Amino acid sequence: MTTQLAPLAVQRFYDNSGALAVGGKVYTYAAGTSTPVATYADSTGGTPNPNPLTLNSRGEGVFWLTPGQAYKFTVYDSLNNLLWSADNVTGADAAALTLAANLSSTTDASKGDFLIGVKRTDIASAAALTLHDWNQAARVNVRQVGVTGDGSTDDAALLNTLGALGVPLFIPYTSTGYKIGSTVTFSCDVYCEGFFTPTSEIGSAGSDYNRFAVVIAASAYADKRFIVGLKVAGSVALRAANVSGIRIDCANSILIRCMAYQLNYGIVPRMYSITLQKCSAWQCNTNLSAYARDSSHEFNALTIDGGNWDSAVNVAMNLGDTSWSDALAAGNVHGSCINIINGANTDGAESHADNVGGLNIEGVYAENTNTDCLWRLGGSGDGNIRGVRVVGCFLKTASYAIKCVNAVDGLEVGPNFLAAITSAEVKMSSDIYGLRHKTGTYAGCFGNGPGPVALAFRSVAINSVQFGNISIESDGITKGSQDTATALTKYYPGGVFRSGAVVTRSTSSASCAFYTSPATGKAGTVASNVFTFTTKSDCYSFNGGDRIVTAPAGATYVRSVDYVNGTMVLDGGTTANGAATVSQQSVTLRSETTTYSGAAPASGSWNQGDHAVNGTSTVGQPKGWYCTASGTPGTWVSEGNL
């Protein structure tokens, strides 16, 4: 190897008059001597120049020097007149050439970036590292290690290889995306600017957890993943082929701005302590499905922080989903301490929660639904959903904002803002184990329903219905044209008290609610235990638990009302099918009076249960009297002497 004398190996020489030294001669010697030393015609050093070298018609010569060799140059014109002489002329140092070669090495781990130091000088504690240290700690750019991202080459195999290394990956943007023909598993952190386009070859069956484009995997208890910007772009065809988006199997993972579009399942967390921050899934059969594989893999501490879960085909969010082939059976608790917060948006389909406890839905937006409700609670069995709170939400366009299908053990609702909720904010088609409702803002709501709270039995015997700790902010159950019930009806109909003194029984009924302004003579037809109103809007005045009179034989109260179809289910069947009318039974009001005669009332009409206080009582005299039989004045019995 040789090196150039100057930036260009071709050197031009001039005579004493400034003209080109055409035909001049250049002698080269070892520095400080008269011993000739060769120069070369090219960089390979294979062709020595003549010594002297005669300059061409442009006064030029080509000189490649031996590295490390010191030269003396002596230059003459064509008439052998000395023009100049220069001693100790050198080419590049051999050490410099070696260093250059070492720095450019990409095959030797002890060379290349290993030779370059990196250290911050403005921070005293900064570590002295090499550029190699920094490069090894950086994310791996998948495009730099063979992943194409050209939209046609299947990148799944190489992505799986990289994902198994455990080092952070960077997936840069490409306009065509990354085609994957099989599931890609990441056992590492991922920062993604590109998007994945799966093919229909992924997976095997509709509810098979193998049909996922991307899996966030774990190998040990302490594992966690930080995933940013992961995107899986599907299509109507892929959704029909049951290809799903992102499955999260790693505990303590945080996903930020991840997305799934037009797939079977969008995002599926099935492990504890997972946070989905500003993630989105839309136009999937089920946008989000959370479920437990077994008792050791519950999805406790799930946080859904904002994001758009829009235009689902079947379900927007399904918490406690039991449809998976490896899901914990229905009736088991699948997860607890679940937060859906900060403007998380659903539209186009209902959301469903079951088999969970400690569910907080706060400050979210639910716009539209494909069923009769925005949020459906329960379904698999009594007590399988516990501690639900729905507060500060915008709930829009449905028959019911919240529908309880089976027993909900502890439900707090409101205040919320509602718009275009036609029947009720909360429908309790179940046992009630604690309901606290606070009145919100209702804009254009309850045009065909009972108002904030609708109550309905399930089809069980009345003495099997359990309830307790019901607190409704308005005085009683608001419904239809009857603005409020009396204080005596601030309770759910008879059954087994579960706990608490907030719920009170009517003194005139052990089973059902009465109204002071009852709906009367509403016409319809009855078949078995279903009453169909002739005028659908007549059903709006009825609610589950209403005591009814002039009803078909065998029926004494209402189990539930369908405000959409104008029907209601009665507590008993009847053989008198056909035309009928139904009326609510009015309440028998209780009175309390103070008498100063020292005796029970002797005039006026009184109802059973009325109370008279003795206003002139002294020791040994009655404290007061109770009416034990209605009449004029009725039958009065002393409650005992002082």
C-alpha positions in Angstrom: 0.0 0.0 0.0 1.1 3.5 -0.8 -0.1 7.0 0.0 -0.4 10.2 -2.0 2.1 12.9 -1.8 -0.7 15.5 -1.8 -4.5 15.4 -2.0 -3.9 14.5 -5.7 -1.1 12.1 -6.7 -0.6 14.1 -9.9 1.9 16.9 -9.2 2.5 19.9 -11.5 5.9 21.7 -11.7 7.0 25.2 -13.1 10.4 26.5 -14.3 12.1 29.7 -13.0 10.1 31.8 -15.5 6.8 30.5 -14.2 6.2 28.3 -17.3 5.3 24.7 -17.1 8.4 22.6 -16.6 7.7 20.4 -19.6 10.4 17.6 -19.9 11.8 18.4 -16.5 13.2 15.7 -14.3 12.3 14.7 -10.7 14.8 12.7 -8.6 13.8 11.1 -5.4 16.3 10.0 -2.6 16.1 8.8 0.9 15.9 11.9 3.1 19.3 13.5 3.9 21.1 11.2 1.4 21.8 10.7 -2.3 20.5 7.2 -2.2 17.7 6.8 -4.7 14.3 5.7 -3.4 11.4 4.7 -5.6 8.0 6.3 -5.9 5.1 4.6 -7.6 2.7 5.1 -10.5 -0.4 3.9 -8.6 -1.7 3.3 -5.1 -0.9 -0.4 -5.2 2.8 0.2 -5.2 3.2 -2.4 -8.0 4.7 -0.1 -10.7 7.8 2.0 -9.7 8.3 5.3 -11.4 11.6 5.9 -13.3 14.1 7.8 -11.2 14.4 10.5 -12.4 10.8 10.8 -13.6 10.5 13.0 -16.8 7.5 15.4 -16.6 4.9 15.2 -19.3 3.7 17.9 -21.7 1.7 19.6 -18.9 4.7 19.6 -16.5 3.1 16.8 -14.4 4.2 13.6 -12.7 2.4 11.0 -10.6 4.0 10.2 -7.3 2.7 7.6 -4.8 5.0 7.3 -1.7 5.8 4.4 0.7 4.1 5.1 4.0 6.6 6.0 6.7 9.4 6.6 4.2 11.0 10.1 4.3 12.1 11.5 0.9 14.3 14.2 -0.7 12.9 15.6 -3.9 15.2 17.4 -6.4 13.6 19.0 -9.5 15.4 20.1 -12.7 14.1 21.8 -15.9 14.6 20.2 -19.3 18.0 21.9 -19.6 19.1 20.3 -16.3 19.0 23.5 -14.4 18.1 23.0 -10.7 14.7 24.4 -9.9 14.4 23.4 -6.3 15.1 20.6 -3.8 13.0 19.6 -0.7 14.2 17.2 2.0 12.3 15.1 4.6 9.1 14.8 2.5 6.7 12.1 3.8 3.4 10.5 3.0 0.8 9.5 5.6 2.2 7.8 8.7 1.6 4.0 8.9 0.1 4.4 12.3 -2.5 6.8 10.9 -3.4 4.4 8.2 -3.7 1.6 10.7 -5.9 3.8 12.9 -8.1 4.6 9.9 -8.5 1.0 9.1 -9.3 0.1 12.7 -11.9 2.8 13.0 -13.7 1.7 9.8 -13.8 -2.0 11.0 -17.3 -3.5 11.2 -16.2 -7.1 12.0 -13.8 -6.8 15.0 -15.6 -6.1 18.3 -12.3 -4.5 19.7 -12.2 -1.9 16.9 -14.7 0.4 15.2 -16.9 2.2 17.7 -15.0 0.6 20.6 -12.1 3.0 19.9 -14.1 6.2 20.3 -14.6 7.6 23.8 -17.8 9.3 24.9 -18.1 11.5 28.1 -20.1 14.5 29.1 -17.8 17.2 30.4 -20.5 19.4 32.0 -21.5 16.8 34.6 -18.9 15.8 37.1 -20.3 12.3 37.7 -20.6 11.4 34.0 -19.1 8.0 33.2 -16.3 7.6 30.7 -17.7 5.3 28.1 -17.1 4.2 24.5 -19.3 4.8 21.6 -19.7 1.0 21.5 -21.2 1.2 25.0 -23.7 3.8 23.8 -24.6 1.8 20.6 -25.1 -1.4 22.6 -27.5 0.4 24.9 -29.5 2.0 22.1 -32.7 0.6 20.6 -32.1 -1.7 17.6 -33.4 -0.1 14.4 -35.1 -3.1 12.7 -34.5 -1.6 9.2 -30.7 -1.6 9.9 -30.7 -5.4 10.6 -32.6 -6.7 7.6 -36.3 -6.0 8.2 -37.7 -4.6 5.0 -40.9 -2.8 5.8 -41.7 -2.9 2.1 -45.3 -4.1 2.5 -44.7 -7.3 0.4 -41.8 -9.2 2.1 -43.0 -11.2 5.1 -41.0 -9.7 8.0 -42.5 -11.9 10.7 -39.6 -14.4 11.1 -36.9 -11.8 11.5 -39.0 -9.6 13.8 -39.6 -12.7 16.0 -35.8 -13.3 16.1 -35.2 -9.7 17.1 -38.1 -9.7 19.6 -36.6 -12.7 21.4 -33.3 -10.9 22.1 -34.8 -8.8 24.9 -33.2 -5.6 23.6 -35.3 -2.6 22.9 -36.5 -2.3 19.3 -37.2 0.8 17.1 -39.5 0.2 14.2 -39.3 3.2 11.9 -42.1 4.4 9.6 -42.5 3.1 6.1 -45.3 4.1 3.7 -46.1 0.5 3.0 -46.0 -1.0 6.5 -44.5 -4.3 7.7 -46.2 -7.3 6.3 -46.5 -10.3 8.7 -47.8 -13.7 7.8 -47.6 -15.1 11.3 -47.8 -13.9 14.9 -44.9 -11.6 16.0 -43.9 -11.9 19.6 -42.0 -9.2 21.5 -40.2 -10.0 24.7 -38.7 -6.5 24.8 -39.6 -2.9 24.8 -40.8 -1.5 21.5 -40.9 2.0 20.0 -42.9 2.0 16.8 -43.5 4.6 14.2 -44.5 2.2 11.5 -47.5 -0.2 11.3 -48.1 -3.9 10.8 -50.3 -5.4 8.1 -51.2 -9.0 9.0 -52.4 -11.6 6.6 -55.3 -14.0 6.9 -52.9 -16.9 7.5 -52.5 -15.9 11.1 -54.2 -18.2 13.6 -56.8 -21.0 13.3 -60.2 -20.2 14.9 -62.4 -17.3 15.8 -61.9 -17.3 19.6 -58.4 -18.8 19.5 -55.9 -16.8 21.3 -53.3 -17.7 18.7 -54.9 -15.5 16.1 -53.1 -12.4 17.0 -50.8 -10.3 14.9 -48.7 -9.2 17.9 -48.2 -10.7 21.3 -46.4 -8.8 24.2 -44.8 -11.8 26.0 -43.4 -12.4 29.4 -41.0 -15.0 30.7 -40.7 -14.2 34.4 -42.6 -12.5 37.3 -40.4 -9.4 37.2 -40.8 -8.8 33.5 -42.5 -5.7 32.2 -42.8 -4.0 28.9 -42.9 -0.5 27.6 -44.6 -0.3 24.2 -45.1 2.9 22.3 -46.9 3.5 19.1 -47.6 -0.2 18.1 -50.1 -0.2 15.3 -51.9 -3.2 13.6 -53.9 -2.2 10.5 -56.6 -4.7 9.5 -59.4 -4.7 7.0 -63.0 -5.9 6.6 -61.6 -9.1 5.1 -59.2 -9.7 8.0 -61.9 -9.0 10.5 -64.1 -11.6 8.8 -61.2 -14.0 8.9 -61.0 -13.6 12.7 -57.5 -12.1 12.8 -56.9 -10.1 16.0 -54.6 -7.3 16.9 -52.5 -7.0 20.1 -52.5 -9.5 23.0 -50.8 -8.5 26.3 -49.4 -11.4 28.3 -46.8 -9.5 30.3 -47.7 -8.1 33.7 -46.7 -4.5 34.6 -46.8 -3.5 31.0 -47.5 0.1 29.8 -48.8 0.6 26.3 -48.9 4.2 25.0 -50.7 5.3 21.8 -51.1 1.8 20.5 -53.8 1.0 17.9 -55.7 -1.8 16.3 -58.2 -1.3 13.4 -60.8 -3.5 11.6 -59.9 -6.8 13.3 -61.7 -9.5 15.3 -60.4 -8.5 18.7 -58.5 -5.2 18.9 -56.5 -5.2 22.1 -56.7 -8.0 24.7 -55.0 -7.7 28.1 -55.0 -10.9 30.0 -52.5 -10.2 32.8 -52.4 -7.9 35.9 -51.1 -4.4 36.2 -51.5 -3.3 32.6 -52.0 0.3 31.6 -53.4 1.3 28.2 -52.7 5.1 27.9 -54.3 6.9 24.9 -54.6 3.6 23.1 -57.3 3.0 20.6 -59.2 0.2 18.8 -62.0 0.8 16.4 -64.2 -1.0 13.9 -63.2 -4.4 15.5 -65.7 -7.1 16.3 -64.7 -6.4 20.0 -62.5 -3.4 20.4 -61.2 -4.4 23.9 -61.5 -7.8 25.6 -60.0 -8.4 29.1 -60.1 -11.9 30.6 -58.3 -14.2 32.9 -56.7 -17.4 31.6 -56.7 -19.0 35.1 -56.7 -18.1 38.8 -53.0 -17.1 38.6 -53.5 -14.7 35.7 -56.3 -12.3 36.6 -56.3 -8.9 35.0 -56.2 -6.9 38.3 -55.2 -3.3 38.3 -56.2 -2.6 34.7 -56.1 1.0 33.7 -57.7 2.3 30.5 -56.6 5.9 30.4 -58.4 7.7 27.6 -58.3 6.6 24.0 -60.9 5.9 21.3 -62.8 2.6 21.4 -65.1 3.5 18.6 -67.5 1.8 16.1 -67.2 -1.7 17.4 -69.3 -4.3 15.4 -70.3 -6.3 18.5 -68.9 -5.0 21.8 -66.8 -1.8 22.5 -65.3 -3.1 25.8 -65.8 -6.5 27.3 -64.4 -6.8 30.8 -64.4 -10.4 32.2 -65.0 -11.9 28.8 -65.5 -15.7 29.1 -65.7 -16.5 25.4 -62.0 -17.4 25.1 -60.9 -21.0 24.8 -58.5 -20.6 27.8 -60.6 -18.2 29.9 -61.5 -18.8 33.5 -65.1 -20.1 33.7 -68.0 -17.8 34.2 -68.7 -17.2 37.9 -65.1 -16.7 38.8 -63.7 -13.2 39.5 -61.5 -12.3 36.5 -60.2 -8.9 37.6 -60.4 -6.2 40.2 -59.4 -2.5 40.7 -60.2 -1.5 37.1 -60.1 2.1 36.1 -61.6 3.5 32.9 -60.9 7.2 33.0 -59.9 10.5 31.3 -62.2 10.7 28.4 -62.1 7.1 27.1 -64.6 7.1 24.3 -66.9 4.4 23.1 -69.4 4.6 20.3 -71.5 2.2 18.1 -71.7 -0.7 20.5 -72.4 -1.5 24.2 -69.7 -2.1 26.7 -70.0 -5.1 29.1 -68.5 -5.8 32.5 -68.9 -9.1 34.4 -66.9 -11.2 36.8 -65.0 -8.2 38.1 -64.8 -6.1 41.3 -63.8 -2.5 42.0 -64.8 -1.1 38.6 -64.4 2.7 38.3 -65.9 4.4 35.2 -65.1 8.1 35.6 -65.1 11.0 33.1 -65.7 8.9 30.0 -67.9 9.4 26.9 -70.3 6.8 25.6 -72.1 8.0 22.5 -74.2 5.2 20.9 -75.0 1.5 21.1 -76.0 -1.5 19.1 -78.3 -2.8 21.9 -80.6 -1.1 24.4 -77.8 0.1 26.7 -74.4 1.8 26.8 -73.0 -0.2 29.7 -74.3 -3.7 30.6 -73.3 -5.0 34.1 -73.5 -8.7 35.1 -74.9 -11.6 33.3 -73.1 -14.7 34.6 -74.5 -15.0 38.1 -75.4 -13.2 41.3 -72.6 -11.2 42.9 -70.2 -11.7 40.1 -69.8 -7.9 39.6 -69.0 -5.9 42.7 -68.3 -2.3 43.6 -69.1 -0.4 40.4 -68.9 3.4 40.2 -70.1 5.4 37.2 -69.5 9.1 37.9 -68.9 12.3 35.9 -69.6 10.7 32.5 -71.3 11.9 29.3 -73.8 9.2 28.4 -75.7 9.6 25.2 -78.3 8.0 22.9 -79.7 4.7 24.3 -82.7 3.3 26.0 -80.7 2.8 29.2 -77.4 4.3 30.1 -76.6 1.4 32.5 -78.4 -1.9 32.6 -77.9 -4.4 35.4 -78.6 -8.0 34.2 -77.7 -10.0 37.3 -77.1 -9.0 40.8 -74.7 -6.1 41.2 -73.2 -5.9 44.7 -72.6 -2.2 45.2 -73.4 0.3 42.5 -72.9 4.1 42.7 -74.2 6.1 39.8 -73.9 9.9 39.2 -74.0 12.6 38.9 -73.6 12.2 35.2 -74.6 14.2 32.1 -77.1 12.4 29.9 -78.5 13.2 26.5 -81.1 11.3 24.6 -81.5 8.4 27.1 -85.1 7.5 26.4 -86.0 5.1 29.2 -83.8 5.4 32.3 -80.3 6.1 33.5 -80.2 2.9 35.5 -82.2 -0.2 34.9 -82.0 -2.8 37.7 -83.2 -6.1 36.1 -81.7 -8.0 39.0 -81.4 -8.3 42.8 -80.1 -5.1 44.3 -77.2 -5.2 46.8 -76.7 -1.6 47.4 -77.6 1.3 44.9 -76.6 4.9 45.4 -77.9 7.2 42.8 -77.2 10.9 42.5 -79.2 13.0 40.1 -77.3 14.4 37.2 -78.2 16.6 34.2 -80.7 15.0 31.8 -80.9 16.8 28.4 -83.8 15.5 26.3 -84.0 12.3 28.3 -86.7 9.9 29.5 -89.3 10.6 26.8 -90.6 7.0 27.1 -89.4 5.7 30.4 -89.5 5.8 34.2 -86.7 8.4 34.6 -83.4 8.1 36.4 -83.9 4.7 38.0 -86.0 1.7 36.7 -86.5 -1.3 38.9 -87.5 -4.7 37.8 -87.6 -8.2 39.3 -86.0 -11.1 37.7 -88.3 -14.1 37.3 -88.0 -15.4 40.8 -90.5 -15.7 43.6 -90.9 -12.4 45.5 -89.6 -13.7 48.7 -86.4 -14.7 46.9 -85.5 -11.2 45.8 -82.8 -9.6 47.9 -82.1 -5.9 48.3 -80.5 -3.5 50.7 -78.8 -0.1 51.2 -80.7 1.7 48.4 -80.2 5.4 48.4 -81.9 7.5 45.7 -81.3 11.2 45.9 -84.8 12.1 44.7 -87.6 11.3 47.1 -88.5 7.8 45.8 -88.3 6.4 42.3 -88.9 9.0 39.6 -91.1 7.7 36.8 -93.0 9.1 33.9 -95.9 11.4 34.6 -95.8 10.6 38.4 -93.0 12.9 39.3 -92.1 11.3 42.6 -93.5 8.6 44.8 -94.4 9.2 48.4 -91.9 8.6 51.2 -93.7 5.4 51.9 -92.5 4.0 48.5 -88.9 4.8 49.0 -88.0 1.1 48.9 -87.8 -1.9 46.6 -90.7 -4.3 47.0 -90.7 -7.0 49.6 -88.2 -9.8 49.9 -85.1 -10.5 52.0 -83.4 -7.5 53.5 -79.7 -8.0 53.0 -78.3 -5.1 55.1 -78.8 -1.6 56.2 -81.6 0.7 57.3 -81.7 3.0 54.4 -84.3 0.9 52.7 -87.7 0.9 54.5 -90.8 -1.2 54.0 -94.1 0.3 53.3 -96.3 0.0 56.4 -99.2 -1.0 54.1 -97.6 -3.7 52.0 -95.1 -6.4 52.6 -94.4 -6.7 48.9 -94.9 -3.8 46.5 -94.8 0.0 46.0 -98.0 2.1 46.0 -98.5 5.6 44.5 -100.8 8.4 45.7 -101.6 9.3 42.1 -101.9 5.9 40.5 -102.1 5.1 36.8 -105.6 3.6 36.2 -107.4 1.7 33.6 -104.6 1.3 31.1 -105.8 -1.0 28.3 -104.1 -3.9 26.7 -104.0 -7.6 26.2 -102.5 -10.3 28.3 -101.0 -13.6 27.4 -99.7 -15.7 30.2 -97.7 -13.2 32.3 -97.0 -10.6 29.6 -99.2 -7.6 29.4 -99.1 -5.6 26.1 -100.4 -2.1 26.3 -102.7 -0.9 23.6 -101.0 2.5 23.7 -97.3 2.0 24.1 -96.8 5.2 26.1 -99.1 3.9 28.9 -96.2 1.6 30.0 -94.1 4.7 30.9 -96.1 5.1 34.1 -95.2 1.7 35.4 -92.1 0.3 37.0 -90.9 -3.0 38.3 -92.4 -3.7 41.7 -95.6 -1.7 41.2 -98.6 -3.2 43.0 -101.4 -3.5 40.5 -105.2 -3.9 40.8 -107.9 -4.7 38.3 -105.3 -6.9 36.6 -105.6 -10.3 35.1 -106.3 -13.0 37.7 -103.2 -14.3 39.4 -101.1 -11.1 39.0 -100.6 -8.7 41.9 -97.4 -6.7 40.9 -95.1 -5.9 38.0 -91.8 -7.7 37.6 -90.4 -5.6 34.8 -91.3 -3.2 32.0 -90.1 -3.1 28.4 -90.3 0.6 27.6 -89.2 0.0 24.0 -91.9 -2.5 23.0 -94.6 -1.3 25.4 -95.0 -4.6 27.4 -94.5 -5.6 31.0 -94.0 -8.9 32.8 -96.4 -9.7 35.7 -95.7 -11.8 38.7 -98.1 -14.5 37.8 -99.6 -16.1 34.8 -103.4 -16.1 34.0 -105.8 -18.3 32.2 -107.9 -15.3 31.2 -105.8 -14.3 28.1 -107.0 -11.5 25.9 -108.3 -8.0 26.5 -107.6 -6.5 30.0 -106.8 -3.4 31.9 -104.3 -2.7 34.6 -104.1 -0.1 37.3 -101.7 0.8 40.1 -102.9 0.5 43.7 -103.0 3.8 45.6 -101.2 4.1 48.9 -103.1 4.2 52.2 -101.5 7.2 53.9 -100.5 7.1 57.5 -101.4 9.9 59.9 -100.0 11.0 63.2 -101.9 13.4 65.5 -101.7 14.7 69.0 -104.8 14.6 71.2 -105.2 16.7 74.3 -108.3 14.9 75.6 -106.4 12.2 77.4 -108.2 9.6 75.2 -108.0 8.0 71.8 -109.7 9.8 68.9 -113.5 9.4 69.1 -114.4 10.9 65.8 -113.2 11.2 62.2 -112.0 8.4 59.8 -108.7 6.7 60.5 -106.6 4.1 58.8 -105.0 1.1 60.3 -101.5 2.1 61.5 -102.4 5.7 62.4 -100.9 7.0 65.6 -102.2 9.4 68.2 -99.9 11.0 70.8 -101.4 11.8 74.3 -100.7 15.5 74.6 -101.7 15.6 78.3 -100.0 12.4 79.5 -98.8 12.0 83.0 -97.3 9.1 84.9 -99.6 6.2 84.8 -101.5 7.4 81.8 -101.2 6.1 78.1 -98.3 7.4 76.0 -100.6 7.2 73.0 -102.7 5.0 70.8 -102.5 3.0 67.5 -105.4 2.4 65.2 -105.5 -1.4 64.6 -108.6 -1.4 62.3 -109.6 1.3 59.9 -112.9 3.0 60.4 -114.8 5.9 61.8 -113.2 6.4 64.3 -111.6 2.9 63.9 -110.3 0.6 66.6 -107.6 2.2 68.9 -105.2 0.3 71.2 -103.0 1.9 73.9 -99.3 1.7 73.3 -98.7 1.5 77.1 -98.6 3.8 80.1 -95.7 6.1 81.1 
